[in-house]
């Protein structure tokens, strides 16, 4: 399998059926450097307009509709010493009568120590003078071309992935996307050094990364919503608004997965989920919200292939 160093010459604020920037074989690895969410590169030079500019699309040979694209996140290395966030929680995550009490939101700069792998506010506020965070890199926005030839803004998300901002989408995680276009047409960008659940200030610590992913095609693996796996858990992702609809999508996808790969009928899966499921909130800032339905592998026994 080959390794490609992908240097984009253009960036995209939509995920869709665009002309491929790179063709690779099934199972190849791609190393690429991302811009931050505002379009600035590792030297703090603006290369694209803001709104989560994406690298790609990458055409994966052999990927066809009704397949799944397997994305292994092999590594994420920060490439800049600064990142930024907004400074105040979004109005939609507090009670409506409390919105008027929120201070004006500003852009806050964070210092990233790439040796210690930590981040701290450049200008600490009262009470957070010693606030230092370990880096926990994640990809905020990535996915494959949607169905029906659509091109959808990187501000939102859907069955194809997109701007999910789920904190488990980092190194060591594998995620599967449903393929809807020939070649899958994979995009990625919008990487965060740290982010809490929900992205409730409208950003993670937005910065630039060198990202390494391996892209593989799983033929006739028909899935509806993204599925993921870490060393400890499996999870499914639903993207929608209102939040309960995102939860419904994620739960239905988990029921399908538990049946297909673990041999659990709806009753058995219900007993399992009813007692051990964990729901994680992804993005609750952007047009579509994200909910992950997560199950520890300790409770699961995968069926043996015939």
Residue, then its C-alpha position, 0 to 999 in steps of 0.5 A: x500500500x502506498x503513502x501519499x503526501x497530499x498538498x492541496x492547491x484549493x480548499x472547499x467550504x462544501x462537501x460534495x461531488x467535486x473534481x478529485x484532487x487526488x486519486x489513491x488505491x484502496x488501502x493507501x495512506x494519506x498525509x496532509x496538512x490542514x488549515x484552521x476553521x478560519x482558513x489560516x495555515x500553519x504560518x498564520x497566512x490566510x489560504x481560504x475563506x473561513x467556514x471549515x475549509x476542507x482538503x480534498x476530495x480524495x477519490x478512492x479506487x473501487x469505492x461505489x455506492x452501497x460500500x462503506x469507506x473505512x477511515x483510520x485516523x493514524x496520527x495528528x501532529x499540531x503544526x502551529x503554536x497558536x489556536x483560537x476559540x470564542x470566549x462565551x458560550x453560544x446563546x442556544x445552550x443557555x436558557x433564553x432569558x439568560x442570553x441577554x446576560x452573556x458578555x460580548x463574545x471575543x476571539x481568544x488566542x491559546x498558546x500551544x506547546x507542541x513539545x509538552x502537548x498542552x494548551x493555555x490561554x494567551x491572556x488568562x482570565x481571572x480564576x483560570x491563571x493556572x488553567x493548562x489543558x493536555x492536547x486531545x486532537x480531533x477532526x471536527x469536519x470530515x466525510x464523503x460526498x453526499x447522495x444525489x450529487x449534492x454539495x453541502x456546506x461544511x457548517x453542517x452535517x448529515x449521513x455523509x459525515x460533515x461538521x460533527x465535532x465529536x471529541x472521539x474522532x481523533x488518533x486511534x479511532x476508525x470511522x466508516x462512512x456510507x459511500x454515495x458517489x463513485x470513489x467516495x470523494x473524501x474530505x477532511x479539515x477543521x482540526x481541534x487541539x482540544x474540545x469539550x462535548x457539544x462545541x458549546x462556544x462555537x469552536x474547539x481550540x482551532x488550529x492546524x495539523x498534519x493528519x495521517x489517515x488510511x482509507x479502505x473500501x469495505x464492499x457491500x457494507x451497507x450502512x446509513x449513518x457513520x459508525x466508529x470504533x476506538x480501542x474500548x468502544x463502538x459508536x454510531x453517529x446521528x446528525x439532525x436537529x432537533x437533538x432527539x432526532x439525532x439520537x434516534x438516527x444514532x440508536x437505529x444505526x446501533x441496532x442495525x450494527x448489533x444485529x449484523x455484526x454481533x448477532x443480537x436481535x432487537x430484544x437482545x440489543x434493547x436489553x443491552x442498550x437499555x443498561x449500558x449505552x452511553x450517549x455523547x453530545x457532539x456538535x450542538x452549535x451548528x445547523x445539524x446537531x450530533x449525537x453519538x450512541x456508544x457501547x463498551x466492547x466489554x459487553x460485546x462478542x463479534x460474530x465469526x465470519x462464515 
